[in-house]
C-alpha cells in the first residue's frame, strides 16, 4: 500500500486536472529547473 504526503496528493490531483506543479515534489534547485520542462509532463498537461 502506498502512502503519499499531502504535497504528493496535491501534485497527483492537479496533474490529473492537467495542471503541472513539479515544485510540489521537488522543491527548488537544479532538479526542479530540469523537470519543470519535462516533455512528457508538458505534453500530458496540454492534452485536453
C-alpha positions as CSV (number, residue, x, y, z in Angstrom):
1,X,0.0,0.0,0.0
2,X,1.3,3.4,-0.9
3,X,1.3,6.3,1.5
4,X,1.5,9.8,0.0
5,X,2.3,13.1,1.6
6,X,-0.1,16.0,1.3
7,X,2.2,17.6,-1.3
8,X,2.3,14.4,-3.3
9,X,-1.5,14.2,-3.2
10,X,-1.7,17.8,-4.4
11,X,0.7,17.0,-7.2
12,X,-1.3,14.0,-8.3
13,X,-4.7,15.7,-8.1
14,X,-3.5,18.7,-10.1
15,X,-1.7,16.6,-12.7
16,X,-5.0,14.7,-13.3
17,X,-6.6,18.1,-13.9
18,X,-3.8,18.9,-16.5
19,X,-2.1,21.3,-14.2
20,X,1.7,20.7,-13.7
21,X,3.2,21.7,-10.4
22,X,6.6,19.9,-10.1
23,X,7.6,22.2,-7.2
24,X,5.2,20.2,-5.0
25,X,7.5,17.2,-5.4
26,X,11.0,18.7,-5.9
27,X,11.1,22.0,-4.0
28,X,13.7,24.2,-5.6
29,X,17.1,23.7,-7.2
30,X,18.6,22.1,-10.2
31,X,16.2,19.1,-10.4
32,X,13.2,21.4,-10.4
33,X,14.7,23.6,-13.1
34,X,15.2,20.5,-15.3
35,X,11.9,18.7,-14.5
36,X,9.6,21.7,-14.9
37,X,10.3,21.5,-18.7
38,X,9.9,17.7,-18.9
39,X,8.5,16.9,-22.4
40,X,6.1,14.1,-21.3
41,X,4.6,16.2,-18.4
42,X,4.2,19.2,-20.6
43,X,2.6,17.1,-23.4
44,X,0.3,15.3,-20.9
45,X,-0.9,18.6,-19.4
46,X,-1.5,20.1,-22.9
47,X,-3.9,17.3,-23.9
48,X,-7.5,18.4,-23.2
